[in-house]
Amino acid sequence: MKNSIRRGAAGLIAALALGGLAGCGGNGAATSSSGGGSGAASSAAQKASTASFPFKKGTVDAKDFVTRMGAAQKKLKSYHSEGTVVATIEGRAVTVKVTGDTDQSDPDKPMTHSTMTGAGQNMETVSDGSRTWVKTGGKWVASDSAQNSGFNQAMALSQLADAATSAEYKGKESGGHHFVLQLDGAKMAGSSGSSASASASGTVPADYWTNDDLAPVRTRMAITSSGNKTTIDMTMSKFDEPVTIPEVS
């Protein structure tokens, strides 16, 4: 049971990447991002003028929205993610708390340090977009599991745009600009590179909230895979503030 939960938790990273919040990881020395370094900088990034906001309430072009959101996220030098994943594994509901820091100072090689806590165990990972290391017995061990092979963020966002079948802009709320998407579950499978979501079926509903620059600040998604339902609710904050990625090599 614990091994199944551990494998499931690893697969959830892929789902979070699909949500545009988990980002991709990397190896190397601990890193601090530049260009912000303060809450004021983060706030400034979220207070851009709404005069040029490209969408009005109602139906919007889904692929255009996802593409714009991905571009806005890629401009960030760093961000912090946290939230909750509730999954049904072997008929049992499991709640996993997820936190992560992503350094995108090198946009071609974003690095992510993630921690997942739940089901009586902790799992800590570092990813570089193509590989993932899991902390085991105080040491970082490269994973040989396909589910832990890392995720290419640029590809994930591109394929997420292909999976988006419809989108509606609900307007600006206290949590940001609210968009509701319908995603093709079968097409989403290809964007993760993980078998964990390969059997995602039917239409996947997803809610996104963005700041005025269209960078995502929250995502909520429900994925059904092999009869099991996974609900993800993640927030994204601390834009362009310093982050630290553990050295794993």
N, C-alpha and C positions, 0 to 999 in steps of 0.2 A: 504493500500500500504506500509506504513512504517513498519507494523508488518511483511509483507511478506519479505521486504528487510532485516529486522533484523533477521528473521529466516534463510534467504538465507545466510547472512553474517556468522551466526553461523555455517551453514553447510560447508562453505568454509574452516573453520579450518580443517575439515576432509580431504578435498581435498589437503590442504597444507601438512598435515601429510603424505598423500600418496606420495607427492613429496619428502619426506625425509627432509623437511626443517623446518616445523613448530615444530617438536618435541612434547613432551608431557609436561604437566604442573604439578604443585604441590602446596600444601598449606604449610604454615609454616612461620617461620620468614624470614625476608629479608636475603639473602644469597650472599656471595661473593665466587666465585670459586677460587680454588688454582691451582698452577702448571703453571701459566703464568703471568697474571697481567701486561703485557706490549705488545706494538705493536711488539716489537722485537721477543717476544715468538710466537706471532701469525704468523709473517713472517717466522720464522724458521720452523713452522709446514707446511708451504706451499712451502718450498724450498727443500724438500727432494730430493735426487738424483733420476734422471729419469732412471738410469742404470738398476734398478730392476723393472721398470714399467711393469706390467704383460700383457699389451695388445698392439697389433700392428694394424695398420689401416686395416679396413675391418670388416667383420662380426665377432662378438664375441658371446660367450655364454651369453645370456641375464640374466639367473638366477644367473650365476657366478658373473657377473658384479654387479647386484643389491645386492647380498649377501655381496660382498667385500665392496661396497659403504656403506651399512648399518653398517658393522663392523667398518669401518673407522670413521663414524659419531659417533658411540657409544663410541669410545675412547676419544672423545673430552670432556673436563670438562665443557665447556660452549661455546655458540655462539650467535650471533645476526642475526636476519632475518628481511628483509624488502622487500617490493615490491608492486605490483599492481595486483588487481583482477578485471577483467571486466566481468560482468555477465549480461545476459538478463533475467529480472524478470518481468513477466506479460507484455511482449512485450516492455519493456523499458530497455535501456542500463544503467547499473549502474556501476560506477567505485569506487572501495573500495581500500584505501591504508592500507597496513598491516605492522605492525612492531611487533617484538617479541624478547624476551630474554629467553634463555633456560639454566638452570643450570643442568648439568649432573654429578655433583660431586658424587652423589649417582646414578650409572648407572641403578639400579633397580627401581629408583623412580625419573626420571627427572621431573623438574618443569619448567613451562612456563608462562610468563606474556605477553599477547598480546593486542594490540590496533588496532582496525579497524575504519577508518574514511571514510565516504562517504555517499552519498544520504541524506545529510542534518542531519546526526546524527553520534555520536561516540559510540563505543562499546568497553569496556575494560574487559578482562577476565583473570582469573588465573585458570590453570588446573593442576591436579596431575596425569593424565593418566587414571583415572577412574571417576573423577568428575570435574565439571567446576563451577566456581563462576563468576557472572556477577556484575559489579559495577553499582549499581542503587541508585540514590539519595545520593551519597557519601558513601554508605555502600555496602559491598560485600554480595551478596545474592546467595545461592546455587541454581543452575538451576535444575528444574525438567523435562526439555525437553530432549527427547532422542537425539536431535541434539546437545545438549550441555553437553552430559554425559561424555565427556573426551575421550581420545584415547590412546590405548596401542601402543606405538611406536614400540616395538619389534615385536608385532603381525603384525602391519601395514607393516613393512619392509619385514617380512617373506611372507605375503600374496601378497605384491607387486611383490616379486620375482616370485611367482606362476602365477601372472597376466602377466608377461613379456613374450611376444611371440617371439620377435626378438630384436636384438640390433646391432648397427654398431658404430665402433669407427672411428670418422672423423679426428682424429689427435689433436695435441696440438695447441691451438689458444691463442690469447692474454688474453682471459678470463679463460683459463684453458683447460683441456682435454675434448673434446666435444664428447658426446655419444648421439645417437638417438635411442630411444626405441619405440616399438609398444606394447601397453598394452591392455589386454582383459578387456573391460569396465565392463562386468558382474562380473568377478572375482575381480575387484577393489572394487566393492560395499561391499564385505565382509570384506575388510581390514580397512574400516573406522568406522564401528559400527554405522553409521549414515544413516538415510533414505534419506538424502540430495543427496547422490550419488548412492542410491540403484538402480536407474533407468538409470545409465550411460550406454549408448548403443554403440555397435560397437567397433571399434578399437580406442583407445585413443593414439594419438601421444604425445611424451614427449621428450624434449631435456634436457640433464644434462651436466653440466660442473663440473669437479672435480679438486682438486689440485693433486700434485704428489703422495699424500698418498691415493687418491681416496675418500677423504671427499668431499661432494658436496659443491660447492660454488655458483651455480646458477641452477635453474630449470625453464623450460618453458613448460606449459602443456595446452591442450585444451580438455575440457570435455563437452560432450553433454548429457543432462539429461532432459527427458520429453520435448524434442524439444527445450530446452534452452541451449545456449552455454556459457561456462565459460572459460575464458582464464586467466591463472595464470603465472606471471613472478616474481620470487623471487630470491633474492641473500642472501648469507650466509657469514658472516665475523666475525671478532673479536674473533677468536678461542682462547679459554682458558683465555680470559680476564674476570675480575670480572663483575658479573651481580647482579642485585638486584631484588628479587621477593617480591611483597607486601605480608604482613601477612593478611590472610583472615579469620582465625578461631579465 
